[in-house]
């Protein structure tokens, strides 16, 4: 890795996913702290997911059109911070709708473009992606552990300030990343199929449908896990460590993924991820009151996120040519956003009347459905664009 800026790329992932570590476990708790009901919490958490449906496509098109991906990342980081800082003015429902929409519009511009930059730096060694991405998991763990400990001691009042400090870290780290060759060229379109032609391929649209359903299944987890664990009697410090355990398992898997992808196909990796996700959500809804089962449930995060995300990144790299990589990544984030928004909404509306067990059972069914669709949709004998996905 001496020919690429390994630590500067890793540093960006550290802060980017540190922000996710601040938002996923603790934003629901902060909204509850402000006095919002589960339904309102679900609605507010769905708004950034909706921005994931819109913003990445615009920024992906712009990145492919201009080639100035690093500039998009830097401006996105700055405007993410500016948008979220509006939370210091007011915290009523209507104002928080604006804050959620505005900061998410720019936040979700960042990662797809940075993923393309990373793979450009990796050139002919894409299997090493996981060794850079693993630092994002480290950032997530550091954040959830320290924030969980801090909130147990001092309460949730300082949450917005801590989030802004992490966003400042994203901005600073983006300024250290060097441009890739051709970054400032006028256009980066490669000859070959357009986006519409690529999306008409059966493996591609089947894959994106599976991506959306996987995120639907994660809705209750990202929206209500911390609240759920609190209801079961776990402290915020323990909750932070439980979130961290899942990401530690993810880190181990990221380190093993280069070997796994040499032995197993992308199709096999994705199908295993869906099967284990269905099992995980079913267990979470019915066994989370027992710490031994809960530890196992969190270890399965290695499959429901780690192997799925790495397999998905490999699929996008295989199916989209260089000049379409921005749109390929953007579509991945956008359809993840559609699924996550649906997941947050149904979780919010089901949580009180139906209860956690039913809510997580619905999540399990969504993951199982995705697995069935990909099992039959990505057939063993199917080859697209000279890529074996069997």
N, C-alpha and C positions, 0 to 999 in steps of 0.2 A: 504494500500500500504506500510505498515511499513516493510514488509518482503522483499521488493525489493528496489533497488537503484533508486527511483523515480526521484530525482533531477539530478542525474548523467546521467541517460538516457535522461531526458528532455533537459539537457544542450547540449547534442550532437545534438538532433533534432533542437534546437535553432540555432546553428551555421551552420548545414548542410543546412537548408532552408533559413538562412540568405544569404548563397551563391547563392541560387536560386533567392532570392530577388535582389541580385546584378546583376545577369546575365540576367534574363528574361526581366525586363523592360529596362535595361541600356546598355547591350551589343550591341543591335541594334543601339542605339544612339551613342555609342562610335565608332562603325564601320562607321556610317554615318559621324561622326566627323573626322574620318581618310580619308574620301573622297570616300568611296566605293558606288557603285550603288545598288539599291534594289536587282537586280539579284545576285550580288556578296555577298551582305549581307545574302540573303537567302541561298546561297551555303555554306558560312562559318558557319552559324547557324545550317545547316543540318549536318555538320560533327560530332559534339558531339552527335547528335541523332543517327547517324550511329554507333558510338562507343557503344551506348546503345544496339544496336542489337548484338554486338559481345562480348564485355567485360563481361557483367553479367553472360553469360553462362559459360565462362571459370572460373571465380571466384566462381560462384555457384557450379560448379562441384568440384572445389578445396576445397571449404568450406565443402561440404557434404562428400568429400573423407577423409579429414584430421580432421575435427571438429575444426580447429583453426580459427574460424570466427573472433574473436577479433584481432588476429594478422593480418589478411587480412585487416580489417578495418584500423588499425593503419598504416600499410605500404601504403595502398591506399591513406590515408590522406596525408602522407608525400610526396609521388610521385605526387599527384595532385598538391601540392604547387610547387614542383620542376619543373613540366612540364609547369605550367602556368607562372612561373617566367621568362621563356625564352622570354616572350613578351617584356621585357625590352631591349633585344638585338636589335630587329628590329620589324617593323610593316608593312612590305609589304605583299602582298596577299599570296605569296608562303610560307613565314615564318609563317604567321598566320594559314595557313592550318596545319602546323606541330604542332603549339601550341594548336590548337583546338583538334586535334586528340590525342596528347600525354596526355594532362591533363585529357581529358574526358575518356580515356581508364582506368585510375585509379580512377577517381571520381565515375564512374558508377560501380566500384567494391564494393563501400562502403555500399550504402544503403540497397541492398537486404540482405547482411550478417548481418547488424545491425538490420534489421526488425526481422530476425530469433532470434537474441539474445534478443530482446525486448520481443517477444512472449514467449521465454523460461523463462525469468524472471517473466512474467505474469502467467505462468503455466495454472491454470484452470480458469483464469479470463480474457480471451481475449477481452471481451467487454470493458475493461478498457483501451485498447490500445489508443483510441481517446483522453483520458485525458493526456496521455504522448505526443502523436503526436501534440497536440494543441500548444505546445511550439515551434514547428517548424514554425507554422503560426505566432506566436508572433515574432520570429526572422525575418521572411520575412517582416512583417510590419515595425519593427524598421529600417530595412535596407533600404526599399524603401522610407520611409519618410525622413530619414536623408540624404540619397544619393540624393534624388530629391532636397532637400533644398540646399545641398552643391553644386550641379552642377549648380543650378541657380545663386549662389553667385560666384563660383570660376571656373566654366567651367568643362569640361570633361577630362582635361589633367591628373588629378590624379587618374583616374578610376582604372588602373591596380594595383596601390599600395593598394587601399582600398580592392580590391578583394583578394589580397595576405594576408592582415591582417585577413580577414574572414577565409581564408583557414587555417591560423595558428591557429585560434580558433577551427576549426574542429579537427585539430591534437591534440591540448592541451586537448580538452574535451574527445577525444577517449582514452587518457592515463588515465583518471579518472574512466572509466567504468570498473567494475569488470568482470572477466570471469564467465560464468555460470557453473553449475555442468556438468562435462564431456567435458568441452571446449577443453581440451588438450588430449582427448582420441585419439587413433590412427585412428579410423573410427567411423562414426555416422550413417551408413546405418541401417535402420530398416528393419526387415523382411516384405515382402509384395510385392506389384506390383512395377515394374520398371517404369522409366519415360515414356518409349514408351507405355506401357500398360495404364498408367494414361492418357496420351495425346490422346489415341484412344477413350476415353469416350466422348460421344457426348456433354455433358454439358461443359467439359473442353475446347475442341477446339473451341466450339461456343463462350465461354467466352473470350478466347484469341483473337479471331477475332474481337469481340466487343471492347476489349481493344485497339487494333490497330486502329480501325476506330475512336474511341473517340479521340485518339491523333492526327490522321489526321485532325480532325475537329478543334483542338486547334492550328494548324499551323499558321494561320494569327494572332491569338491573341498573342502568345508568340513571334512571329517574328517581328510584325509590329504595335502592339497596341500603344507603346510609340511614334513612328513616326507618326502614324495616328492621335493621339490626338494633337501632335504638329502642324500638318497640319490644324487641326480644330481650332487652336488658344489657346489651353490649355498650361499653363506653365509647366515646369518640376516639380515644387513643387506640382501643382494640379494633374499632372499625377501620382506622387508618392502617393498622398493621394487617388486617385482613385484605384490604384493597392491595396492599403492598405484596402480600403473599402471592396473589394472582399474577402480579406483574413480575415477581421473581421467577415464577414458573415460566412466564412468557420469555424472560431473558434467557433462561436455560435453553428453551426451544429455539430462540433466535440463533444462539451459538451452534446448535446442532443442525439447523436448517440446510446449510450447504451440503452436508452429508446426506440428509434426508432427501433433498431434491435430486441428488445423483442416483438414489436408489428407487425412489417412488415418483410417479408422474404427478403433475399438477392436479389432474382429475382425482387421483387417489387421495391426495392431501386435502383437497376441498371436501370430498365426501366424508372423510374421517372427521373433519372439523364440524360439519353439520350434524353428524350422528352424536358426537360428544356434546355439542351445544344443546341438542334436544334432551339428552340425559341430564345435563347440568341444570337447566332451568326447572325440570321436573323435581330434581332433588332439592333445589333451592326453595321451592315453594312448600315442600313438605318436611324437610329435615334440618332446616337452618337453626332450629333451637338446640341442636346437639353439636357441640363445638367440633367433635371429631369429623362428623359429616361435613360441617361447614369448611373445615380445612381442605378436605378433598374437593369440595365444590369449587373453592378458589383456585386450587391447583389446576383445575380443568380450564382455567383462563388461557393456559398455554395453547389449548386447541381452539377455543371459541374466538380468540383474537389472534394469538401468535402465529399459528400455522395457517389460519385462514388469510390473514393479511399478507403474509409472505407469499403464499400460493397465488393470491389475487394479483400481487405486484408482478410476479413472474408471468401470469397470464396476460396482463396488459402489455408487458414488454414484448411478449411473443406475438401478440395479435395486431399491434399497432406499429406502423413504421415510424422512423425517427421524427419526421415532420408532423406526425399526428399524435405524438406522445402526450402533449399537453391536453388535448381533448380526451384522450383515453383515460388519463388520470382524473381529469375533471368530471367525466361521466361516472367514474368509480365513486368519487366523493359525492357527487350530486345524487346519485341513486341511493347511496348510503344515507344521505340526508332525508330523502323521501321515506325510506324505511324507518329511520330513527324518529322522524316526526310522527309517523303513524304509531310507532311503538310508545313514544312519550304520551301521546294523546290517549290511546286505549288504556295505558297503565294508569293515567290520572283519573279517568272516568270509572275504571273498574275497581280501583284500590279500596275505596271505602265501602261501596255496596256489596262487592263480591269477595273481597279479601285477597291477601297475598297468594294463597295457594291456587286459587282460580286464575289470577292474573299471570302467574308464572307458568301455569299449565297451558295457557294460550300462547305464551312465548315458546314453550317447548314444541307445540304443534306447528308454529311458524317455521322453526328450524328444521323439523322433520319434513315438512312440505318442501322446503328448499332442497333438502337432500334427495328426495324422490325425483324432483324435477331435474336436477343435475345428473342423477344416476341414469335416467332415460334420455335426457337431452344431450349429454356429452357421451356418446357411445364410444366403446372401446376402439372400434374400427375407424372412427372419424378422424380425419386429418384436415386441417385448415391452414392455408398459408405456409405449408411445409412444416407445420408444428404438430408434434404428437402430443395429444392431451389425454391419451388413454392411461 
